[in-house]
């Protein structure tokens, strides 16, 4: 220290230099807008490796400026980490000459820690949970395995995983680094109103949630699962294509009233026109219409199978019986009539080769009268083209007024063991025994069983294709169509074969695990409970098995073997049923809850097949099963009245949504960090 001549204090040169540099360093500290003070560890006041006070050096100042920039950049990029996490990152991050600076090393470490484990979970979880892996994948052909993982995730989520992935990535891209802070939220209002307090609470909650990866993922999971539940409720309560935006513009429902116009000009005399320039003398557009979009006149395999089926139908078949149950389906009778009349041109003598056998009961909408009118009109023609046989219930009850309550009208809380099958098995057995006992049906070679209420095209060319399948499958085995519908809650992202209750996959060692898990899921309630019937439609495992079986990557457009399937439309060789005799029976299992089709198919003691080329696209406005209030009531009462079922479904749904969203969020933020480094 020194004193001036007047006695005042004059600081030394060294003290002045230290004070100026301290002030400069303090300004640097104030200048840094970082989330945590520890981010300034690399820019400490007065710190220098040479341990001297020569701060006037340009080289020293440049180094401190570079350190400040790097520290500020690191603090900005890693602002969404907690203080402890940032210290851990600094500790474990290696230094490498190939990297430009430590900030880049730290950011790449964080990105790797986020991406690699998350990607591993997304890929490994489907492989660990279920089996039934694709057989034809390899290191050079990994798509089948990727498709397998996609099917597992879509089944666990009950909706396609891709909208969840895209939605999560989009949210991560739009989210400001460090979350939604105060500058993005409404400012606090001075007025202590209820609205002001709610706004402040919402702002504080939003800020808190978006600053944490796990909280943000939980919030997104809740949003996505709520969208699925709301969509499912709307689809079941008020079915419409509006709730399924992913089918807009491409999903086409083929209607039976277009069959007759499309078949005009067809060359259906196989012997005379087998060498026609256009197969069946029909252009591609009409092939598309008559096959519900499944067959092409440009595909030699399709053409050959259809020609073989036509040859069989005209020269070998004894005829086809159409077997139908009907109750309150008066609006679907005209569609069934159009479908039957669409088959007439394919027969040489349809009057003796096509019969419609109908069992109707307890309708109050004029269904029986509509069938009777149809039968009378056709029988009074000079040359009837087919027969409509409306069954009676005897002289005392000719109109089959049985007074039975509809299975979907039963109270599942007061009567938890009300059958999900009802009397369907008994009625189908009555029709079967009636057909087998009638002399006029002794020569018929095939029987088609269908759901009358669907009201879509039966795909005449798809039927011919089924009859012309290789190795005589159509003449020796039952063959189900692959008719499909939009799955409720998926917004149109999943369109599986719709009849999950009647489906049983071919039992192999490869799918043993997933089959047993499905059985355990159904065993959440004891035998006889209605859940044993409804679990088929709620089970992620069942949804996976039917999607996997029907996926083109697995069946390669060939008919595939199953234990049971129906899908609203199935054809049976009559010889197969005659050989089984009284052993061919419909039944709903020991507890009355198993789909009646499963019991019948098991009783045939022969494998059956599904033909992916024979299909119907069900109307989004008329899906299979109950709709409206009846459907929602049945679903809600079935779950609410069974707490263990509800807990299993809720926990499973929340868990898998969270795993998917959290993993995607970590991958997205990791990639975002890498891109930010490149753009710095």
Wavefront OBJ file of the C-alpha trace (Angstrom):
o trace
v 0.000 0.000 0.000
v 1.097 3.513 -0.692
v -0.030 7.009 0.357
v -0.333 10.148 -1.711
v 1.334 13.444 -0.701
v -1.916 14.599 0.827
v -2.051 11.492 3.016
v -4.755 9.677 1.078
v -4.453 5.944 0.361
v -3.185 4.851 -3.059
v -3.470 1.124 -3.903
v -0.482 -0.650 -5.356
v -0.316 -1.656 -9.028
v -0.679 -5.349 -8.146
v -3.735 -4.702 -5.972
v -5.307 -2.653 -8.759
v -4.653 -5.412 -11.263
v -6.153 -8.034 -8.927
v -9.220 -5.906 -8.240
v -9.842 -5.251 -11.948
v -9.499 -8.896 -12.840
v -11.713 -9.928 -9.913
v -14.345 -7.515 -11.070
v -14.058 -8.901 -14.573
v -14.444 -12.449 -13.309
v -17.393 -11.512 -11.136
v -19.046 -9.958 -14.144
v -18.508 -13.186 -15.997
v -20.306 -15.019 -13.248
v -23.234 -12.587 -13.327
v -23.281 -12.732 -17.086
v -23.899 -16.482 -17.239
v -27.557 -17.537 -17.441
v -27.314 -21.128 -16.298
v -29.640 -23.316 -14.312
v -27.191 -24.337 -11.563
v -24.152 -22.603 -9.997
v -22.094 -25.762 -10.449
v -22.108 -25.133 -14.187
v -19.496 -22.483 -13.480
v -17.028 -24.908 -11.934
v -14.810 -24.521 -14.978
v -14.788 -20.711 -14.665
v -13.769 -20.010 -11.109
v -12.711 -16.554 -10.018
v -8.963 -16.044 -10.154
v -8.265 -19.656 -11.173
v -5.274 -20.190 -13.459
v -3.110 -23.203 -14.059
v 0.137 -21.187 -13.822
v -0.980 -19.854 -10.412
v 0.081 -16.299 -11.224
v -1.779 -13.058 -11.564
v -0.767 -12.090 -15.112
v -4.347 -11.539 -16.360
v -3.398 -8.914 -18.837
v -2.111 -11.586 -21.214
v -4.231 -11.936 -24.387
v -3.612 -15.707 -24.375
v -4.952 -16.062 -20.829
v -8.067 -14.020 -21.597
v -8.761 -16.006 -24.769
v -8.494 -19.241 -22.795
v -10.908 -17.996 -20.156
v -13.318 -16.832 -22.869
v -13.188 -20.281 -24.493
v -13.747 -21.962 -21.127
v -16.673 -19.665 -20.490
v -18.254 -20.412 -23.865
v -17.798 -24.176 -23.420
v -19.226 -24.047 -19.906
v -22.180 -21.970 -21.037
v -22.843 -24.336 -23.965
v -22.633 -27.392 -21.700
v -24.991 -25.793 -19.197
v -27.464 -24.965 -21.931
v -27.410 -28.401 -23.593
v -27.638 -30.315 -20.333
v -30.070 -27.999 -18.571
v -32.678 -30.747 -18.297
v -30.386 -32.834 -16.083
v -30.360 -32.572 -12.318
v -27.223 -31.172 -10.619
v -26.216 -34.636 -9.434
v -26.716 -36.110 -12.910
v -24.498 -33.450 -14.436
v -21.726 -34.186 -11.969
v -22.006 -37.894 -12.761
v -21.797 -37.115 -16.489
v -18.666 -35.046 -15.946
v -17.127 -37.830 -13.890
v -17.762 -40.669 -16.338
v -17.187 -38.792 -19.600
v -13.808 -39.718 -21.088
v -11.600 -37.208 -22.830
v -10.625 -38.068 -26.356
v -8.396 -36.191 -28.816
v -10.865 -36.799 -31.653
v -13.546 -34.732 -29.896
v -13.344 -30.929 -30.191
v -14.032 -30.141 -26.522
v -15.335 -31.600 -23.265
v -18.837 -30.196 -23.800
v -19.220 -32.328 -26.922
v -17.972 -35.375 -25.013
v -20.486 -34.813 -22.230
v -23.391 -34.296 -24.617
v -22.540 -37.421 -26.613
v -22.326 -39.405 -23.377
v -25.784 -38.233 -22.344
v -27.198 -38.976 -25.803
v -25.740 -42.494 -25.779
v -27.069 -43.205 -22.282
v -30.528 -42.090 -23.408
v -30.681 -43.810 -26.787
v -29.004 -47.186 -26.338
v -30.885 -48.525 -23.265
v -34.221 -47.168 -24.543
v -33.782 -48.731 -27.961
v -32.791 -51.987 -26.295
v -36.011 -52.007 -24.252
v -38.183 -51.322 -27.307
v -36.581 -54.158 -29.260
v -35.981 -56.702 -26.499
v -39.256 -56.514 -24.597
v -41.363 -58.020 -27.438
v -38.849 -60.843 -27.823
v -38.739 -61.625 -24.108
v -42.472 -61.455 -23.430
v -43.902 -63.654 -26.177
v -42.677 -66.265 -28.583
v -44.046 -67.180 -32.027
v -41.121 -65.517 -33.801
v -41.102 -65.389 -37.616
v -39.356 -68.349 -39.189
v -37.887 -66.709 -42.282
v -35.898 -63.808 -40.865
v -32.119 -63.498 -41.058
v -29.350 -60.940 -40.699
v -29.936 -59.976 -44.324
v -33.732 -60.003 -43.945
v -34.635 -58.394 -40.635
v -38.004 -56.969 -41.686
v -39.979 -60.044 -40.485
v -38.495 -59.617 -37.009
v -39.209 -55.876 -36.996
v -42.759 -56.633 -38.075
v -43.015 -59.168 -35.250
v -41.989 -56.514 -32.708
v -44.489 -54.095 -34.205
v -47.297 -56.658 -33.842
v -46.366 -57.325 -30.212
v -46.356 -53.634 -29.308
v -49.614 -52.921 -31.158
v -51.244 -55.821 -29.295
v -49.952 -54.664 -25.902
v -51.158 -51.110 -26.543
v -54.353 -52.175 -28.370
v -53.439 -49.629 -31.012
v -50.602 -49.240 -33.471
v -47.336 -48.177 -31.872
v -46.411 -45.841 -34.741
v -48.767 -42.942 -33.892
v -47.454 -43.139 -30.315
v -43.861 -43.031 -31.559
v -44.527 -40.130 -33.929
v -46.521 -38.204 -31.322
v -43.807 -38.616 -28.697
v -41.022 -37.584 -31.079
v -43.015 -34.539 -32.182
v -43.585 -33.500 -28.560
v -39.850 -33.881 -27.843
v -38.919 -31.744 -30.862
v -41.333 -28.968 -29.914
v -40.487 -28.999 -26.200
v -38.111 -26.138 -25.277
v -34.823 -27.231 -23.735
v -35.291 -27.357 -19.984
v -39.085 -27.579 -20.241
v -41.851 -25.026 -20.536
v -40.682 -22.213 -18.307
v -42.385 -19.042 -17.162
v -41.714 -17.164 -20.393
v -43.945 -19.641 -22.273
v -46.785 -19.537 -19.739
v -49.424 -16.902 -18.854
v -48.140 -14.304 -16.414
v -49.574 -14.199 -12.919
v -52.581 -11.967 -12.595
v -52.866 -9.551 -9.732
v -56.536 -10.298 -9.251
v -57.108 -13.140 -6.790
v -59.908 -14.684 -8.819
v -60.717 -18.353 -9.138
v -59.661 -18.288 -12.775
v -56.411 -16.583 -11.851
v -55.618 -19.164 -9.211
v -56.439 -22.019 -11.602
v -54.235 -20.471 -14.278
v -51.376 -20.110 -11.824
v -51.822 -23.703 -10.680
v -51.903 -24.992 -14.263
v -48.790 -22.966 -15.134
v -46.901 -24.250 -12.131
v -47.947 -27.834 -12.851
v -46.988 -27.552 -16.509
v -43.610 -26.082 -15.668
v -42.933 -28.783 -13.085
v -43.981 -31.688 -15.306
v -42.140 -30.592 -18.444
v -38.816 -30.169 -16.624
v -38.683 -33.906 -15.896
v -38.400 -36.695 -18.474
v -40.330 -39.241 -16.439
v -43.107 -36.789 -15.576
v -43.437 -35.660 -19.183
v -43.591 -39.284 -20.319
v -46.256 -40.074 -17.730
v -48.342 -37.118 -18.902
v -48.025 -38.135 -22.556
v -48.901 -41.742 -21.673
v -52.050 -40.558 -19.943
v -52.997 -38.459 -22.977
v -52.413 -41.267 -25.485
v -54.264 -43.907 -23.457
v -57.174 -41.518 -22.897
v -57.408 -40.920 -26.646
v -57.558 -44.692 -27.201
v -60.310 -45.152 -24.595
v -62.363 -42.241 -25.935
v -61.954 -43.476 -29.509
v -62.997 -47.004 -28.508
v -66.077 -45.668 -26.719
v -67.112 -43.587 -29.726
v -66.441 -46.444 -32.157
v -68.562 -48.866 -30.143
v -71.251 -46.399 -29.137
v -71.680 -44.537 -32.426
v -69.745 -46.579 -35.021
v -68.562 -44.502 -37.970
v -65.577 -43.997 -40.261
v -65.211 -40.537 -38.693
v -63.448 -42.055 -35.673
v -60.931 -43.853 -37.886
v -58.886 -41.235 -39.768
v -56.178 -43.730 -40.740
v -58.581 -45.533 -43.100
v -59.737 -42.407 -44.883
v -59.150 -42.538 -48.600
v -58.072 -46.179 -48.974
v -60.317 -48.517 -46.957
v -63.099 -49.679 -49.262
v -66.238 -51.604 -48.365
v -67.476 -53.744 -51.251
v -71.267 -53.923 -51.351
v -73.418 -56.726 -52.780
v -75.471 -54.404 -54.982
v -72.370 -53.975 -57.171
v -71.955 -57.702 -57.870
v -74.518 -58.005 -60.670
v -73.262 -54.956 -62.647
v -69.648 -56.109 -62.256
v -70.370 -59.590 -63.573
v -72.013 -58.363 -66.754
v -70.153 -59.585 -69.806
v -68.271 -62.300 -67.944
v -67.349 -65.507 -69.815
v -68.373 -68.091 -67.250
v -68.398 -71.137 -69.519
v -65.030 -72.454 -68.447
v -64.650 -75.010 -71.251
v -65.293 -72.491 -74.046
v -63.505 -69.462 -72.614
v -60.556 -70.832 -70.645
v -58.158 -69.213 -73.156
v -59.848 -65.808 -73.269
v -57.536 -62.817 -73.571
v -58.897 -61.402 -70.325
v -59.492 -63.978 -67.583
v -63.281 -64.544 -67.383
v -63.503 -61.746 -69.991
v -63.447 -59.281 -67.111
v -61.174 -56.221 -66.810
v -59.059 -55.663 -63.709
v -61.565 -53.237 -62.199
v -64.279 -55.897 -62.170
v -61.919 -58.520 -60.767
v -61.262 -56.068 -57.969
v -64.977 -55.526 -57.324
v -65.886 -59.223 -57.393
v -63.042 -60.225 -55.072
v -63.284 -57.387 -52.543
v -59.908 -56.108 -53.706
v -58.014 -59.342 -52.994
v -57.498 -60.870 -56.451
v -55.918 -59.599 -59.642
v -56.384 -60.674 -63.238
v -52.652 -59.991 -63.678
v -51.656 -62.561 -61.061
v -51.370 -66.020 -62.692
v -51.815 -67.817 -59.373
v -55.044 -65.934 -58.659
v -56.401 -66.618 -62.127
v -55.535 -70.312 -61.996
v -57.196 -70.850 -58.610
v -60.355 -69.002 -59.717
v -60.565 -71.025 -62.950
v -60.120 -74.266 -61.037
v -62.851 -73.211 -58.607
v -65.188 -72.314 -61.463
v -64.540 -75.658 -63.137
v -65.305 -77.455 -59.873
v -68.483 -75.472 -59.286
v -69.848 -76.119 -62.765
v -68.766 -79.706 -63.321
v -68.229 -81.402 -59.963
v -70.081 -79.573 -57.202
v -73.380 -80.894 -55.940
v -74.420 -77.413 -54.855
v -74.010 -74.927 -52.007
v -76.261 -74.439 -48.990
v -76.178 -71.027 -47.316
v -76.878 -71.505 -43.609
v -77.965 -68.415 -41.639
v -79.349 -67.460 -38.239
v -81.424 -64.287 -38.129
v -82.880 -62.054 -35.443
v -83.863 -58.426 -35.967
v -81.845 -58.084 -39.179
v -84.551 -56.897 -41.560
v -82.223 -54.233 -42.978
v -79.676 -56.873 -44.010
v -82.105 -59.150 -45.895
v -81.825 -57.242 -49.227
v -78.008 -57.489 -49.065
v -78.176 -61.242 -48.506
v -80.534 -61.556 -51.451
v -78.129 -59.624 -53.691
v -75.244 -61.852 -52.571
v -77.168 -65.025 -53.380
v -78.225 -63.724 -56.777
v -74.596 -62.762 -57.439
v -73.681 -66.466 -57.224
v -76.353 -67.639 -59.664
v -74.402 -66.921 -62.923
v -71.528 -69.158 -61.823
v -73.762 -72.278 -61.839
v -75.051 -74.120 -64.882
v -78.227 -75.107 -63.029
v -78.502 -72.859 -60.005
v -82.133 -73.806 -59.325
v -80.937 -77.148 -58.026
v -77.560 -76.019 -56.723
v -78.249 -73.050 -54.409
v -80.405 -73.144 -51.265
v -80.680 -70.628 -48.440
v -81.694 -72.179 -45.111
v -82.705 -69.630 -42.468
v -83.521 -70.043 -38.783
v -85.217 -66.914 -37.452
v -86.520 -66.361 -33.929
v -88.002 -63.620 -31.749
v -87.630 -60.772 -34.248
v -89.809 -57.732 -33.696
v -88.706 -55.699 -36.729
v -90.294 -57.724 -39.538
v -87.305 -59.974 -40.269
v -89.388 -63.144 -40.587
v -91.878 -61.465 -42.878
v -89.039 -60.200 -45.105
v -87.597 -63.706 -45.480
v -91.029 -65.171 -46.141
v -91.722 -62.602 -48.847
v -88.376 -63.335 -50.452
v -89.035 -67.079 -50.363
v -92.491 -66.703 -51.888
v -91.308 -64.408 -54.659
v -88.533 -66.761 -55.762
v -90.613 -69.924 -55.542
v -93.357 -68.354 -57.693
v -90.981 -67.636 -60.547
v -91.498 -69.743 -63.636
v -87.975 -71.077 -63.205
v -86.729 -70.505 -59.649
v -83.028 -69.679 -59.583
v -82.548 -70.933 -56.009
v -84.585 -71.875 -52.935
v -85.160 -69.956 -49.703
v -86.022 -72.383 -46.909
v -87.396 -70.541 -43.862
v -87.484 -73.000 -40.972
v -90.458 -73.413 -38.675
v -90.502 -74.409 -35.025
v -93.398 -76.857 -35.377
v -97.131 -76.640 -35.721
v -97.607 -75.070 -32.297
v -94.998 -72.367 -32.841
v -94.493 -71.943 -36.596
v -92.933 -68.468 -36.290
v -90.369 -69.496 -33.663
v -91.506 -67.019 -31.040
v -89.382 -68.421 -28.236
v -89.396 -65.416 -25.903
v -85.658 -65.506 -25.316
v -83.748 -62.528 -23.957
v -80.873 -61.327 -26.149
v -77.488 -62.316 -24.680
v -76.335 -58.687 -24.728
v -79.350 -57.536 -22.710
v -78.445 -59.613 -19.652
v -77.226 -57.932 -16.451
v -73.662 -59.106 -15.923
v -73.441 -57.720 -12.391
v -76.456 -59.554 -10.976
v -75.930 -62.506 -13.293
v -72.145 -62.803 -13.856
v -72.490 -66.274 -15.376
v -74.877 -65.210 -18.130
v -73.615 -66.952 -21.255
v -71.818 -64.848 -23.845
v -72.908 -67.381 -26.440
v -76.553 -67.661 -25.459
v -78.525 -70.139 -27.512
v -76.463 -69.720 -30.670
v -74.861 -73.139 -30.381
v -78.217 -74.827 -29.899
v -79.798 -72.997 -32.838
v -76.870 -73.761 -35.141
v -77.126 -77.419 -34.174
v -80.851 -77.390 -34.968
v -80.164 -75.985 -38.440
v -77.347 -78.466 -39.023
v -79.501 -81.451 -38.068
v -82.341 -80.114 -40.217
v -80.059 -79.870 -43.261
v -78.519 -83.283 -42.664
v -81.955 -84.832 -42.292
v -83.518 -83.415 -45.472
v -83.445 -85.629 -48.528
v -83.319 -82.625 -50.840
v -79.929 -81.640 -49.440
v -78.277 -85.075 -49.691
v -76.349 -84.242 -52.866
v -75.102 -80.808 -51.871
v -71.322 -80.695 -51.598
v -70.707 -77.544 -49.528
v -72.341 -75.431 -46.844
v -71.592 -71.762 -46.228
v -72.314 -70.364 -42.771
v -72.432 -66.592 -42.535
v -73.434 -63.685 -40.317
v -76.458 -62.127 -41.997
v -76.148 -58.721 -40.353
v -72.797 -57.764 -41.936
v -74.371 -56.686 -45.236
v -71.195 -56.749 -47.355
v -70.202 -58.577 -50.536
v -69.446 -62.286 -50.118
v -66.714 -61.935 -52.772
v -67.839 -64.406 -55.467
v -64.352 -64.700 -56.967
v -62.935 -65.207 -53.486
v -65.320 -68.132 -53.065
v -64.175 -69.610 -56.394
v -60.564 -69.106 -55.338
v -61.284 -71.046 -52.126
v -62.819 -73.932 -54.044
v -59.785 -73.958 -56.350
v -57.084 -73.987 -53.651
v -54.200 -76.375 -54.213
v -54.215 -79.898 -52.809
v -58.002 -79.958 -52.671
v -58.116 -77.915 -49.464
v -61.553 -76.510 -50.335
v -62.995 -80.002 -50.857
v -61.479 -81.679 -47.796
v -61.230 -78.998 -45.110
v -63.338 -76.233 -43.659
v -62.038 -72.859 -44.908
v -62.808 -69.525 -43.254
v -62.673 -66.144 -44.929
v -60.257 -63.498 -43.685
v -62.952 -60.843 -43.319
v -61.688 -57.939 -41.268
v -62.881 -54.855 -39.459
v -61.346 -51.759 -37.913
v -60.438 -52.542 -34.317
v -62.141 -50.183 -31.816
v -59.817 -47.647 -30.210
v -57.128 -47.795 -32.884
v -58.358 -44.944 -35.100
v -58.037 -47.314 -38.038
v -54.423 -48.366 -37.440
v -55.273 -52.042 -36.761
v -57.614 -53.993 -39.060
v -57.451 -57.665 -38.020
v -59.796 -60.553 -38.846
v -62.670 -59.514 -36.665
v -63.852 -62.693 -34.966
v -61.377 -63.129 -32.123
v -63.797 -65.302 -30.124
v -63.852 -68.037 -32.779
v -60.111 -67.945 -33.433
v -57.671 -70.568 -32.216
v -54.198 -70.674 -33.821
v -52.449 -73.793 -34.951
v -50.770 -75.092 -31.819
v -47.004 -75.285 -32.166
v -44.007 -75.238 -29.877
v -43.210 -71.776 -31.208
v -46.424 -70.180 -29.853
v -46.711 -72.227 -26.660
v -45.744 -69.346 -24.365
v -48.161 -66.799 -25.769
v -51.005 -69.348 -25.787
v -50.444 -70.142 -22.117
v -50.345 -66.445 -21.246
v -53.684 -66.000 -23.002
v -55.152 -68.877 -21.031
v -53.911 -67.311 -17.792
v -55.489 -64.007 -18.790
v -58.863 -65.705 -19.311
v -58.440 -67.585 -16.020
v -58.586 -64.330 -14.054
v -62.201 -65.367 -13.403
v -63.481 -68.875 -12.625
v -65.096 -71.180 -15.145
v -68.621 -70.142 -16.084
v -68.067 -66.418 -15.603
v -68.935 -64.164 -18.552
v -65.328 -62.969 -18.567
v -64.317 -66.353 -19.990
v -66.117 -65.329 -23.186
v -65.165 -61.642 -23.281
v -61.485 -62.239 -22.569
v -60.984 -63.343 -26.179
v -61.643 -59.802 -27.394
v -59.735 -58.103 -24.541
v -56.615 -60.252 -24.533
v -53.429 -58.693 -25.991
v -52.142 -62.208 -26.589
v -55.195 -63.207 -28.638
v -54.954 -60.013 -30.672
v -51.289 -60.730 -31.352
v -51.927 -64.334 -32.407
v -54.686 -63.444 -34.868
v -52.655 -60.526 -36.275
v -49.551 -62.672 -36.602
v -51.432 -65.497 -38.330
v -53.106 -63.132 -40.778
v -49.962 -61.117 -41.556
v -48.727 -61.538 -45.114
v -45.154 -61.855 -43.839
v -46.193 -65.153 -42.269
v -48.744 -66.665 -44.664
v -47.279 -65.263 -47.936
v -50.775 -65.060 -49.498
v -51.321 -68.781 -48.996
v -54.148 -70.433 -47.059
v -52.888 -71.030 -43.517
v -53.850 -73.683 -41.012
v -55.700 -72.921 -37.777
v -57.589 -74.878 -35.145
v -60.623 -72.633 -35.481
v -61.718 -69.459 -37.280
v -64.980 -68.022 -38.574
v -64.714 -64.310 -39.444
v -68.362 -64.083 -40.443
v -68.080 -66.384 -43.475
v -66.896 -70.022 -43.630
v -67.409 -72.870 -46.085
v -67.614 -76.538 -45.047
v -67.414 -79.688 -47.223
v -70.609 -81.632 -46.563
v -68.744 -84.944 -46.860
v -66.592 -83.949 -43.902
v -69.687 -83.341 -41.783
v -71.393 -86.512 -42.995
v -68.322 -88.568 -42.088
v -68.437 -87.270 -38.523
v -72.163 -87.964 -38.215
v -73.567 -87.247 -34.756
v -70.087 -86.303 -33.511
v -70.173 -83.102 -35.561
v -71.796 -80.866 -32.977
v -71.917 -77.262 -31.871
v -71.282 -76.663 -28.196
v -70.230 -73.798 -25.946
v -67.815 -75.770 -23.817
v -68.178 -77.061 -20.280
v -68.927 -73.617 -18.854
v -71.173 -72.315 -21.658
v -68.817 -69.412 -22.469
v -66.749 -70.779 -25.363
v -67.639 -69.619 -28.869
v -69.874 -72.240 -30.478
v -67.794 -72.267 -33.669
v -64.746 -73.473 -31.727
v -66.658 -76.475 -30.407
v -67.937 -77.367 -33.871
v -64.513 -77.096 -35.499
v -62.941 -79.256 -32.807
v -65.639 -81.878 -33.328
v -64.689 -82.211 -37.010
v -61.315 -83.638 -35.970
v -59.570 -82.159 -38.973
v -57.446 -79.022 -39.439
v -59.179 -76.050 -41.023
v -57.748 -73.155 -42.993
v -58.154 -69.423 -43.511
v -57.946 -68.118 -47.075
v -56.457 -64.590 -47.081
v -57.691 -64.150 -50.660
v -61.339 -64.572 -49.614
v -62.276 -61.531 -47.610
v -64.859 -58.931 -46.713
v -64.131 -55.444 -45.414
v -66.738 -54.801 -42.773
v -68.443 -51.430 -42.632
v -66.970 -49.072 -40.000
v -70.570 -48.072 -39.303
v -71.636 -51.718 -38.884
v -68.900 -53.699 -37.122
v -69.381 -57.258 -35.952
v -70.939 -57.713 -32.528
v -73.075 -55.339 -30.449
v -72.969 -51.572 -30.872
v -74.462 -48.531 -29.189
v -75.390 -48.396 -25.533
v -75.761 -52.167 -25.442
v -72.090 -52.676 -26.360
v -70.758 -50.099 -23.903
v -72.941 -51.413 -21.089
v -71.804 -54.984 -21.703
v -68.125 -54.007 -21.701
v -68.303 -51.723 -18.649
v -70.339 -54.090 -16.479
v -68.126 -57.017 -17.436
v -64.995 -55.175 -16.225
v -66.279 -53.078 -13.293
v -67.944 -56.078 -11.669
v -64.611 -57.933 -11.693
v -61.975 -55.948 -9.740
v -59.088 -58.310 -10.481
v -59.809 -58.061 -14.200
v -60.016 -54.274 -14.015
v -56.743 -54.027 -12.076
v -54.935 -56.294 -14.549
v -56.193 -54.332 -17.573
v -55.524 -50.879 -16.079
v -52.053 -51.738 -14.779
v -51.071 -53.466 -18.017
v -52.358 -50.611 -20.150
v -50.638 -47.895 -18.089
v -47.375 -49.827 -17.796
v -46.914 -50.571 -21.481
v -47.971 -47.104 -22.590
v -45.457 -45.595 -20.173
v -42.613 -47.897 -21.262
v -43.241 -47.087 -24.922
v -43.537 -43.329 -24.395
v -40.597 -43.024 -21.980
v -38.299 -45.002 -24.274
v -39.320 -42.922 -27.293
v -38.908 -39.703 -25.316
v -35.374 -40.595 -24.270
v -34.433 -41.567 -27.825
v -35.939 -38.372 -29.231
v -34.226 -36.080 -26.715
v -30.927 -37.897 -27.294
v -31.175 -37.357 -31.037
v -32.220 -33.763 -30.464
v -29.090 -33.220 -28.382
v -26.864 -34.588 -31.149
v -28.553 -32.408 -33.776
v -28.149 -29.347 -31.533
v -24.420 -30.005 -31.278
v -24.124 -30.123 -35.049
v -26.039 -26.861 -35.438
v -24.098 -24.965 -32.723
l 1 2 3 4 5 6 7 8 9 10 11 12 13 14 15 16 17 18 19 20 21 22 23 24 25 26 27 28 29 30 31 32 33 34 35 36 37 38 39 40 41 42 43 44 45 46 47 48 49 50 51 52 53 54 55 56 57 58 59 60 61 62 63 64 65 66 67 68 69 70 71 72 73 74 75 76 77 78 79 80 81 82 83 84 85 86 87 88 89 90 91 92 93 94 95 96 97 98 99 100 101 102 103 104 105 106 107 108 109 110 111 112 113 114 115 116 117 118 119 120 121 122 123 124 125 126 127 128 129 130 131 132 133 134 135 136 137 138 139 140 141 142 143 144 145 146 147 148 149 150 151 152 153 154 155 156 157 158 159 160 161 162 163 164 165 166 167 168 169 170 171 172 173 174 175 176 177 178 179 180 181 182 183 184 185 186 187 188 189 190 191 192 193 194 195 196 197 198 199 200 201 202 203 204 205 206 207 208 209 210 211 212 213 214 215 216 217 218 219 220 221 222 223 224 225 226 227 228 229 230 231 232 233 234 235 236 237 238 239 240 241 242 243 244 245 246 247 248 249 250 251 252 253 254 255 256 257 258 259 260 261 262 263 264 265 266 267 268 269 270 271 272 273 274 275 276 277 278 279 280 281 282 283 284 285 286 287 288 289 290 291 292 293 294 295 296 297 298 299 300 301 302 303 304 305 306 307 308 309 310 311 312 313 314 315 316 317 318 319 320 321 322 323 324 325 326 327 328 329 330 331 332 333 334 335 336 337 338 339 340 341 342 343 344 345 346 347 348 349 350 351 352 353 354 355 356 357 358 359 360 361 362 363 364 365 366 367 368 369 370 371 372 373 374 375 376 377 378 379 380 381 382 383 384 385 386 387 388 389 390 391 392 393 394 395 396 397 398 399 400 401 402 403 404 405 406 407 408 409 410 411 412 413 414 415 416 417 418 419 420 421 422 423 424 425 426 427 428 429 430 431 432 433 434 435 436 437 438 439 440 441 442 443 444 445 446 447 448 449 450 451 452 453 454 455 456 457 458 459 460 461 462 463 464 465 466 467 468 469 470 471 472 473 474 475 476 477 478 479 480 481 482 483 484 485 486 487 488 489 490 491 492 493 494 495 496 497 498 499 500 501 502 503 504 505 506 507 508 509 510 511 512 513 514 515 516 517 518 519 520 521 522 523 524 525 526 527 528 529 530 531 532 533 534 535 536 537 538 539 540 541 542 543 544 545 546 547 548 549 550 551 552 553 554 555 556 557 558 559 560 561 562 563 564 565 566 567 568 569 570 571 572 573 574 575 576 577 578 579 580 581 582 583 584 585 586 587 588 589 590 591 592 593 594 595 596 597 598 599 600 601 602 603 604 605 606 607 608 609 610 611 612 613 614 615 616 617 618 619 620 621 622 623 624 625 626 627 628 629 630 631 632 633 634 635 636 637 638 639 640 641 642 643 644 645 646 647 648 649 650 651 652 653 654 655 656 657 658 659 660 661 662 663 664 665 666 667 668 669 670 671 672 673 674 675 676 677 678 679 680
